Amino acid sequence: MVDPGRIIDSLYRAGLMARYAEQALQLVTPSKRGFGPARGPVQNRSPPSRCS
């Protein structure tokens, strides 16, 4: 017999993994498109060059 607690635990873990995977995809995909947090360092380099 399957323990309901195990099912809930596995579903909970699967949900957490899905969240982490989503965040990882959001960090990776914008760098390919050319915008987003992954390109942050590149965007931060351009304003100082304008000031100087």
C-alpha distance matrix in Angstrom:
0.0 3.8 6.5 9.3 11.8 11.1 11.7 14.8 16.0 15.9 17.6 20.0 20.9 21.3 23.6 25.6 26.0 27.2 29.7 31.0 31.3 33.2 35.5 36.1 37.0 39.3 41.1 41.5 42.4 45.3 47.0 47.3 48.7 51.2 50.1 47.6 46.6 46.5 50.2 51.1 53.1 55.1 56.0 56.9 59.4 61.5 62.7 64.4 66.3 67.6 68.8 70.6
3.8 0.0 3.8 6.3 8.7 7.6 7.9 11.1 12.3 12.1 13.8 16.3 17.1 17.6 19.9 21.8 22.2 23.5 25.9 27.2 27.6 29.5 31.8 32.4 33.4 35.6 37.4 37.9 38.8 41.7 43.4 43.8 45.1 47.6 46.4 43.8 42.8 42.8 46.5 47.3 49.4 51.5 52.2 53.2 55.7 57.7 58.9 60.7 62.6 63.9 65.0 66.8
6.5 3.8 0.0 3.8 5.4 5.3 6.7 9.0 10.0 10.9 12.7 14.4 15.6 16.8 18.7 20.3 21.3 22.8 24.7 26.1 27.0 28.8 30.7 31.6 32.9 34.9 36.5 37.3 38.5 41.1 42.9 43.6 44.8 47.0 45.7 42.8 41.6 41.9 45.6 46.1 48.2 50.4 51.1 51.8 54.5 56.6 57.6 59.2 61.3 62.6 63.5 65.4
9.3 6.3 3.8 0.0 3.8 5.4 5.1 6.3 8.5 9.9 10.6 12.2 14.2 15.2 16.4 18.4 19.8 20.9 22.6 24.4 25.4 26.8 28.8 30.1 31.2 32.9 34.7 35.8 36.8 39.2 41.2 42.0 43.0 45.2 43.6 40.8 39.7 40.2 43.9 44.3 46.6 48.8 49.2 50.0 52.8 54.7 55.6 57.4 59.5 60.6 61.5 63.6
11.8 8.7 5.4 3.8 0.0 3.8 5.4 5.2 6.0 8.5 9.8 10.4 12.1 14.0 15.2 16.4 18.1 19.7 21.0 22.5 24.0 25.5 27.1 28.4 29.9 31.5 33.0 34.3 35.6 37.9 39.8 40.8 41.9 43.9 42.2 39.1 37.8 38.3 42.1 42.2 44.4 46.8 47.2 47.8 50.6 52.7 53.5 55.1 57.4 58.5 59.3 61.3
11.1 7.6 5.3 5.4 3.8 0.0 3.8 5.5 5.0 6.0 8.5 9.7 10.4 12.0 14.0 15.2 16.2 18.0 19.8 20.9 22.0 23.9 25.6 26.5 28.0 30.0 31.4 32.3 33.7 36.2 37.9 38.8 40.1 42.2 40.7 37.8 36.5 36.7 40.4 40.9 42.9 45.2 45.9 46.5 49.2 51.4 52.4 54.0 56.0 57.4 58.3 60.1
11.7 7.9 6.7 5.1 5.4 3.8 0.0 3.8 5.4 5.2 6.1 8.5 9.8 10.4 12.1 14.2 15.1 16.2 18.3 19.9 20.6 22.2 24.3 25.4 26.4 28.3 30.1 31.0 32.0 34.6 36.5 37.1 38.3 40.5 39.1 36.4 35.4 35.6 39.3 39.9 42.2 44.3 44.8 45.7 48.5 50.4 51.4 53.3 55.2 56.4 57.5 59.4
14.8 11.1 9.0 6.3 5.2 5.5 3.8 0.0 3.8 5.5 5.1 6.0 8.5 9.7 10.4 12.3 14.1 15.1 16.5 18.4 19.7 20.8 22.6 24.2 25.4 26.9 28.7 30.0 31.0 33.2 35.3 36.3 37.2 39.2 37.5 34.6 33.5 34.1 37.8 38.1 40.5 42.7 43.0 43.8 46.7 48.5 49.3 51.2 53.3 54.3 55.3 57.4
16.0 12.3 10.0 8.5 6.0 5.0 5.4 3.8 0.0 3.8 5.4 5.0 6.1 8.5 9.8 10.6 12.2 14.1 15.3 16.6 18.1 19.8 21.2 22.4 24.1 25.7 27.1 28.4 29.9 32.1 33.9 35.0 36.2 38.1 36.4 33.4 32.0 32.4 36.1 36.3 38.5 40.9 41.4 41.9 44.7 46.8 47.7 49.3 51.5 52.7 53.6 55.5
15.9 12.1 10.9 9.9 8.5 6.0 5.2 5.5 3.8 0.0 3.8 5.4 5.1 6.0 8.5 9.8 10.3 12.0 14.1 15.2 16.1 18.0 19.9 20.7 22.0 24.1 25.6 26.4 27.7 30.3 32.0 32.8 34.1 36.2 34.9 32.1 30.9 30.9 34.7 35.3 37.4 39.5 40.2 41.1 43.7 45.8 46.9 48.6 50.5 51.8 52.9 54.7
17.6 13.8 12.7 10.6 9.8 8.5 6.1 5.1 5.4 3.8 0.0 3.8 5.4 5.0 6.1 8.7 9.7 10.3 12.3 14.3 15.0 16.2 18.4 19.7 20.7 22.4 24.3 25.3 26.2 28.6 30.7 31.4 32.4 34.6 33.1 30.4 29.5 29.9 33.5 34.1 36.6 38.5 38.9 40.0 42.7 44.5 45.5 47.5 49.4 50.5 51.6 53.7
20.0 16.3 14.4 12.2 10.4 9.7 8.5 6.0 5.0 5.4 3.8 0.0 3.8 5.4 5.1 6.3 8.7 9.8 10.7 12.5 14.2 15.3 16.8 18.4 19.9 21.2 22.9 24.4 25.6 27.7 29.7 30.9 31.8 33.6 31.8 28.8 27.6 28.2 31.9 32.1 34.5 36.8 37.1 37.8 40.7 42.6 43.4 45.2 47.4 48.4 49.3 51.4
20.9 17.1 15.6 14.2 12.1 10.4 9.8 8.5 6.1 5.1 5.4 3.8 0.0 3.8 5.3 5.0 6.1 8.5 9.8 10.6 12.1 14.1 15.4 16.3 18.1 19.9 21.1 22.3 23.9 26.2 27.8 29.0 30.3 32.1 30.6 27.6 26.1 26.4 30.1 30.5 32.6 34.9 35.5 36.2 38.9 41.0 42.0 43.7 45.7 47.0 48.0 49.8
21.3 17.6 16.8 15.2 14.0 12.0 10.4 9.7 8.5 6.0 5.0 5.4 3.8 0.0 3.8 5.5 5.0 6.1 8.6 9.9 10.3 12.1 14.2 15.1 16.1 18.2 19.8 20.7 21.8 24.3 26.2 26.9 28.2 30.3 29.0 26.3 25.3 25.4 29.0 29.8 32.1 34.0 34.7 35.8 38.4 40.2 41.5 43.4 45.1 46.3 47.6 49.5
23.6 19.9 18.7 16.4 15.2 14.0 12.1 10.4 9.8 8.5 6.1 5.1 5.3 3.8 0.0 3.8 5.4 5.0 6.3 8.7 9.8 10.5 12.4 14.2 15.2 16.5 18.5 19.9 20.8 22.9 25.1 26.1 26.9 28.9 27.2 24.3 23.5 24.0 27.6 28.2 30.7 32.7 32.9 34.0 36.8 38.5 39.5 41.5 43.5 44.4 45.6 47.7
25.6 21.8 20.3 18.4 16.4 15.2 14.2 12.3 10.6 9.8 8.7 6.3 5.0 5.5 3.8 0.0 3.8 5.4 5.1 6.3 8.5 9.8 10.7 12.3 14.2 15.4 16.7 18.4 19.9 21.8 23.6 25.1 26.1 27.7 25.9 22.8 21.4 22.0 25.6 25.9 28.2 30.5 30.9 31.6 34.4 36.4 37.3 39.1 41.1 42.3 43.3 45.3
26.0 22.2 21.3 19.8 18.1 16.2 15.1 14.1 12.2 10.3 9.7 8.7 6.1 5.0 5.4 3.8 0.0 3.8 5.4 5.1 6.0 8.5 9.9 10.4 12.1 14.1 15.3 16.2 17.8 20.3 21.8 22.9 24.4 26.1 24.8 22.0 20.7 20.6 24.4 25.1 27.2 29.2 30.0 31.0 33.5 35.5 36.8 38.6 40.3 41.7 42.9 44.7
27.2 23.5 22.8 20.9 19.7 18.0 16.2 15.1 14.1 12.0 10.3 9.8 8.5 6.1 5.0 5.4 3.8 0.0 3.8 5.5 5.0 6.0 8.6 9.7 10.4 12.2 14.2 15.1 16.0 18.4 20.4 21.2 22.2 24.3 23.0 20.4 19.7 19.8 23.4 24.4 26.9 28.6 29.0 30.4 33.0 34.6 35.9 38.0 39.6 40.7 42.2 44.1
29.7 25.9 24.7 22.6 21.0 19.8 18.3 16.5 15.3 14.1 12.3 10.7 9.8 8.6 6.3 5.1 5.4 3.8 0.0 3.8 5.4 5.0 6.2 8.6 9.8 10.6 12.4 14.3 15.3 17.0 19.2 20.6 21.4 23.0 21.1 18.2 17.2 17.9 21.4 21.9 24.6 26.5 26.7 27.8 30.6 32.3 33.3 35.3 37.2 38.2 39.4 41.5
31.0 27.2 26.1 24.4 22.5 20.9 19.9 18.4 16.6 15.2 14.3 12.5 10.6 9.9 8.7 6.3 5.1 5.5 3.8 0.0 3.8 5.4 5.1 6.1 8.6 9.8 10.6 12.2 14.1 16.0 17.5 19.2 20.5 21.8 20.2 17.2 15.7 15.8 19.6 20.1 22.3 24.4 25.0 25.9 28.6 30.5 31.7 33.5 35.3 36.6 37.8 39.6
31.3 27.6 27.0 25.4 24.0 22.0 20.6 19.7 18.1 16.1 15.0 14.2 12.1 10.3 9.8 8.5 6.0 5.0 5.4 3.8 0.0 3.8 5.5 5.0 6.1 8.6 9.8 10.4 11.8 14.4 15.9 16.9 18.4 20.2 19.1 16.7 15.8 15.4 19.0 20.2 22.5 24.0 24.9 26.3 28.6 30.4 32.0 33.9 35.4 36.7 38.2 39.9
33.2 29.5 28.8 26.8 25.5 23.9 22.2 20.8 19.8 18.0 16.2 15.3 14.1 12.1 10.5 9.8 8.5 6.0 5.0 5.4 3.8 0.0 3.8 5.4 5.1 6.2 8.7 9.9 10.4 12.4 14.7 15.8 16.5 18.4 16.9 14.4 14.1 14.3 17.7 18.8 21.6 23.0 23.3 24.9 27.5 28.9 30.3 32.5 34.0 34.9 36.6 38.6
35.5 31.8 30.7 28.8 27.1 25.6 24.3 22.6 21.2 19.9 18.4 16.8 15.4 14.2 12.4 10.7 9.9 8.6 6.2 5.1 5.5 3.8 0.0 3.8 5.4 5.0 6.2 8.7 10.1 11.3 13.2 15.2 16.0 17.2 15.3 12.2 11.1 11.7 15.2 15.8 18.5 20.3 20.5 21.8 24.5 26.1 27.3 29.4 31.1 32.2 33.5 35.5
36.1 32.4 31.6 30.1 28.4 26.5 25.4 24.2 22.4 20.7 19.7 18.4 16.3 15.1 14.2 12.3 10.4 9.7 8.6 6.1 5.0 5.4 3.8 0.0 3.8 5.4 5.1 6.2 8.6 10.6 11.6 13.2 14.9 16.1 15.0 12.4 11.2 10.4 14.1 15.3 17.5 19.1 20.0 21.4 23.6 25.5 27.1 29.0 30.4 31.8 33.4 35.0
37.0 33.4 32.9 31.2 29.9 28.0 26.4 25.4 24.1 22.0 20.7 19.9 18.1 16.1 15.2 14.2 12.1 10.4 9.8 8.6 6.1 5.1 5.4 3.8 0.0 3.8 5.3 5.0 5.8 8.5 10.1 10.9 12.3 14.2 13.4 11.5 11.5 10.7 13.9 15.8 18.2 19.1 19.9 21.9 24.0 25.4 27.2 29.4 30.5 31.7 33.6 35.3
39.3 35.6 34.9 32.9 31.5 30.0 28.3 26.9 25.7 24.1 22.4 21.2 19.9 18.2 16.5 15.4 14.1 12.2 10.6 9.8 8.6 6.2 5.0 5.4 3.8 0.0 3.8 5.6 5.6 6.5 9.0 10.6 11.0 12.5 10.8 8.4 8.6 8.9 11.9 13.3 16.3 17.2 17.4 19.3 21.8 23.0 24.5 26.9 28.2 29.0 30.8 32.8
41.1 37.4 36.5 34.7 33.0 31.4 30.1 28.7 27.1 25.6 24.3 22.9 21.1 19.8 18.5 16.7 15.3 14.2 12.4 10.6 9.8 8.7 6.2 5.1 5.3 3.8 0.0 3.8 6.0 6.3 7.2 9.8 11.0 11.5 10.0 7.4 6.4 5.7 9.2 10.6 13.1 14.4 15.1 16.7 19.0 20.6 22.3 24.3 25.6 26.9 28.6 30.3
41.5 37.9 37.3 35.8 34.3 32.3 31.0 30.0 28.4 26.4 25.3 24.4 22.3 20.7 19.9 18.4 16.2 15.1 14.3 12.2 10.4 9.9 8.7 6.2 5.0 5.6 3.8 0.0 3.8 5.8 5.7 7.2 9.4 10.6 10.4 9.0 8.9 6.7 9.6 12.1 14.1 14.6 15.9 18.0 19.7 21.2 23.4 25.4 26.2 27.6 29.7 31.1
42.4 38.8 38.5 36.8 35.6 33.7 32.0 31.0 29.9 27.7 26.2 25.6 23.9 21.8 20.8 19.9 17.8 16.0 15.3 14.1 11.8 10.4 10.1 8.6 5.8 5.6 6.0 3.8 0.0 3.9 5.4 5.4 6.6 8.9 9.0 8.6 10.0 8.4 10.4 13.3 15.7 15.5 16.3 19.0 20.7 21.5 23.7 26.1 26.7 27.7 30.1 31.7
45.3 41.7 41.1 39.2 37.9 36.2 34.6 33.2 32.1 30.3 28.6 27.7 26.2 24.3 22.9 21.8 20.3 18.4 17.0 16.0 14.4 12.4 11.3 10.6 8.5 6.5 6.3 5.8 3.9 0.0 3.8 5.3 4.9 6.0 5.2 5.1 7.4 6.6 7.6 10.3 13.2 12.7 12.9 15.8 17.7 18.2 20.2 22.9 23.5 24.2 26.6 28.4
47.0 43.4 42.9 41.2 39.8 37.9 36.5 35.3 33.9 32.0 30.7 29.7 27.8 26.2 25.1 23.6 21.8 20.4 19.2 17.5 15.9 14.7 13.2 11.6 10.1 9.0 7.2 5.7 5.4 3.8 0.0 3.8 5.5 5.1 5.9 6.5 7.7 5.2 5.6 9.1 11.0 10.2 11.5 14.3 15.5 16.4 18.9 21.2 21.5 22.7 25.2 26.5
47.3 43.8 43.6 42.0 40.8 38.8 37.1 36.3 35.0 32.8 31.4 30.9 29.0 26.9 26.1 25.1 22.9 21.2 20.6 19.2 16.9 15.8 15.2 13.2 10.9 10.6 9.8 7.2 5.4 5.3 3.8 0.0 3.8 5.5 7.8 9.4 11.3 8.9 9.0 12.7 14.3 12.9 14.2 17.4 18.2 18.6 21.4 23.8 23.6 24.7 27.5 28.8
48.7 45.1 44.8 43.0 41.9 40.1 38.3 37.2 36.2 34.1 32.4 31.8 30.3 28.2 26.9 26.1 24.4 22.2 21.4 20.5 18.4 16.5 16.0 14.9 12.3 11.0 11.0 9.4 6.6 4.9 5.5 3.8 0.0 3.8 5.9 8.4 11.4 10.1 9.5 12.8 15.1 13.4 13.6 17.1 18.3 18.0 20.5 23.3 23.1 23.7 26.6 28.2
51.2 47.6 47.0 45.2 43.9 42.2 40.5 39.2 38.1 36.2 34.6 33.6 32.1 30.3 28.9 27.7 26.1 24.3 23.0 21.8 20.2 18.4 17.2 16.1 14.2 12.5 11.5 10.6 8.9 6.0 5.1 5.5 3.8 0.0 3.8 7.1 9.9 8.7 6.8 10.0 12.0 9.9 10.0 13.6 14.6 14.2 16.8 19.6 19.3 20.0 22.8 24.4
50.1 46.4 45.7 43.6 42.2 40.7 39.1 37.5 36.4 34.9 33.1 31.8 30.6 29.0 27.2 25.9 24.8 23.0 21.1 20.2 19.1 16.9 15.3 15.0 13.4 10.8 10.0 10.4 9.0 5.2 5.9 7.8 5.9 3.8 0.0 3.8 7.1 7.4 5.8 8.0 10.9 9.7 8.8 12.1 14.0 13.7 15.6 18.6 19.0 19.4 21.9 23.9
47.6 43.8 42.8 40.8 39.1 37.8 36.4 34.6 33.4 32.1 30.4 28.8 27.6 26.3 24.3 22.8 22.0 20.4 18.2 17.2 16.7 14.4 12.2 12.4 11.5 8.4 7.4 9.0 8.6 5.1 6.5 9.4 8.4 7.1 3.8 0.0 3.8 5.5 5.7 6.7 10.3 10.4 9.5 11.9 14.6 15.0 16.4 19.1 20.3 20.8 22.7 24.9
46.6 42.8 41.6 39.7 37.8 36.5 35.4 33.5 32.0 30.9 29.5 27.6 26.1 25.3 23.5 21.4 20.7 19.7 17.2 15.7 15.8 14.1 11.1 11.2 11.5 8.6 6.4 8.9 10.0 7.4 7.7 11.3 11.4 9.9 7.1 3.8 0.0 3.8 5.4 4.9 8.4 9.9 9.5 10.8 13.7 15.1 16.2 18.4 20.1 21.0 22.5 24.5
46.5 42.8 41.9 40.2 38.3 36.7 35.6 34.1 32.4 30.9 29.9 28.2 26.4 25.4 24.0 22.0 20.6 19.8 17.9 15.8 15.4 14.3 11.7 10.4 10.7 8.9 5.7 6.7 8.4 6.6 5.2 8.9 10.1 8.7 7.4 5.5 3.8 0.0 3.8 5.5 7.6 8.7 9.8 11.4 13.4 15.1 17.1 18.9 20.0 21.5 23.3 24.8
50.2 46.5 45.6 43.9 42.1 40.4 39.3 37.8 36.1 34.7 33.5 31.9 30.1 29.0 27.6 25.6 24.4 23.4 21.4 19.6 19.0 17.7 15.2 14.1 13.9 11.9 9.2 9.6 10.4 7.6 5.6 9.0 9.5 6.8 5.8 5.7 5.4 3.8 0.0 3.8 5.7 5.4 6.4 8.7 10.3 11.6 13.9 15.9 16.7 18.1 20.1 21.6
51.1 47.3 46.1 44.3 42.2 40.9 39.9 38.1 36.3 35.3 34.1 32.1 30.5 29.8 28.2 25.9 25.1 24.4 21.9 20.1 20.2 18.8 15.8 15.3 15.8 13.3 10.6 12.1 13.3 10.3 9.1 12.7 12.8 10.0 8.0 6.7 4.9 5.5 3.8 0.0 3.8 5.5 5.2 6.1 8.8 10.5 11.9 13.7 15.3 16.6 18.1 19.8
53.1 49.4 48.2 46.6 44.4 42.9 42.2 40.5 38.5 37.4 36.6 34.5 32.6 32.1 30.7 28.2 27.2 26.9 24.6 22.3 22.5 21.6 18.5 17.5 18.2 16.3 13.1 14.1 15.7 13.2 11.0 14.3 15.1 12.0 10.9 10.3 8.4 7.6 5.7 3.8 0.0 3.8 5.5 5.0 6.4 9.2 11.0 11.9 13.3 15.4 16.7 17.7
55.1 51.5 50.4 48.8 46.8 45.2 44.3 42.7 40.9 39.5 38.5 36.8 34.9 34.0 32.7 30.5 29.2 28.6 26.5 24.4 24.0 23.0 20.3 19.1 19.1 17.2 14.4 14.6 15.5 12.7 10.2 12.9 13.4 9.9 9.7 10.4 9.9 8.7 5.4 5.5 3.8 0.0 3.8 5.4 5.3 7.0 9.9 11.3 11.6 13.6 15.7 16.6
56.0 52.2 51.1 49.2 47.2 45.9 44.8 43.0 41.4 40.2 38.9 37.1 35.5 34.7 32.9 30.9 30.0 29.0 26.7 25.0 24.9 23.3 20.5 20.0 19.9 17.4 15.1 15.9 16.3 12.9 11.5 14.2 13.6 10.0 8.8 9.5 9.5 9.8 6.4 5.2 5.5 3.8 0.0 3.8 5.4 5.6 7.5 10.0 10.8 11.8 13.8 15.6
56.9 53.2 51.8 50.0 47.8 46.5 45.7 43.8 41.9 41.1 40.0 37.8 36.2 35.8 34.0 31.6 31.0 30.4 27.8 25.9 26.3 24.9 21.8 21.4 21.9 19.3 16.7 18.0 19.0 15.8 14.3 17.4 17.1 13.6 12.1 11.9 10.8 11.4 8.7 6.1 5.0 5.4 3.8 0.0 3.8 5.6 6.3 7.6 9.6 11.1 12.1 13.7
59.4 55.7 54.5 52.8 50.6 49.2 48.5 46.7 44.7 43.7 42.7 40.7 38.9 38.4 36.8 34.4 33.5 33.0 30.6 28.6 28.6 27.5 24.5 23.6 24.0 21.8 19.0 19.7 20.7 17.7 15.5 18.2 18.3 14.6 14.0 14.6 13.7 13.4 10.3 8.8 6.4 5.3 5.4 3.8 0.0 3.8 5.9 6.1 7.0 9.4 10.8 11.5
61.5 57.7 56.6 54.7 52.7 51.4 50.4 48.5 46.8 45.8 44.5 42.6 41.0 40.2 38.5 36.4 35.5 34.6 32.3 30.5 30.4 28.9 26.1 25.5 25.4 23.0 20.6 21.2 21.5 18.2 16.4 18.6 18.0 14.2 13.7 15.0 15.1 15.1 11.6 10.5 9.2 7.0 5.6 5.6 3.8 0.0 3.9 5.7 5.3 6.6 9.0 10.3
62.7 58.9 57.6 55.6 53.5 52.4 51.4 49.3 47.7 46.9 45.5 43.4 42.0 41.5 39.5 37.3 36.8 35.9 33.3 31.7 32.0 30.3 27.3 27.1 27.2 24.5 22.3 23.4 23.7 20.2 18.9 21.4 20.5 16.8 15.6 16.4 16.2 17.1 13.9 11.9 11.0 9.9 7.5 6.3 5.9 3.9 0.0 3.9 5.4 5.1 6.4 8.8
64.4 60.7 59.2 57.4 55.1 54.0 53.3 51.2 49.3 48.6 47.5 45.2 43.7 43.4 41.5 39.1 38.6 38.0 35.3 33.5 33.9 32.5 29.4 29.0 29.4 26.9 24.3 25.4 26.1 22.9 21.2 23.8 23.3 19.6 18.6 19.1 18.4 18.9 15.9 13.7 11.9 11.3 10.0 7.6 6.1 5.7 3.9 0.0 3.8 5.4 5.0 6.2
66.3 62.6 61.3 59.5 57.4 56.0 55.2 53.3 51.5 50.5 49.4 47.4 45.7 45.1 43.5 41.1 40.3 39.6 37.2 35.3 35.4 34.0 31.1 30.4 30.5 28.2 25.6 26.2 26.7 23.5 21.5 23.6 23.1 19.3 19.0 20.3 20.1 20.0 16.7 15.3 13.3 11.6 10.8 9.6 7.0 5.3 5.4 3.8 0.0 3.8 5.5 5.2
67.6 63.9 62.6 60.6 58.5 57.4 56.4 54.3 52.7 51.8 50.5 48.4 47.0 46.3 44.4 42.3 41.7 40.7 38.2 36.6 36.7 34.9 32.2 31.8 31.7 29.0 26.9 27.6 27.7 24.2 22.7 24.7 23.7 20.0 19.4 20.8 21.0 21.5 18.1 16.6 15.4 13.6 11.8 11.1 9.4 6.6 5.1 5.4 3.8 0.0 3.8 5.6
68.8 65.0 63.5 61.5 59.3 58.3 57.5 55.3 53.6 52.9 51.6 49.3 48.0 47.6 45.6 43.3 42.9 42.2 39.4 37.8 38.2 36.6 33.5 33.4 33.6 30.8 28.6 29.7 30.1 26.6 25.2 27.5 26.6 22.8 21.9 22.7 22.5 23.3 20.1 18.1 16.7 15.7 13.8 12.1 10.8 9.0 6.4 5.0 5.5 3.8 0.0 3.8
70.6 66.8 65.4 63.6 61.3 60.1 59.4 57.4 55.5 54.7 53.7 51.4 49.8 49.5 47.7 45.3 44.7 44.1 41.5 39.6 39.9 38.6 35.5 35.0 35.3 32.8 30.3 31.1 31.7 28.4 26.5 28.8 28.2 24.4 23.9 24.9 24.5 24.8 21.6 19.8 17.7 16.6 15.6 13.7 11.5 10.3 8.8 6.2 5.2 5.6 3.8 0.0
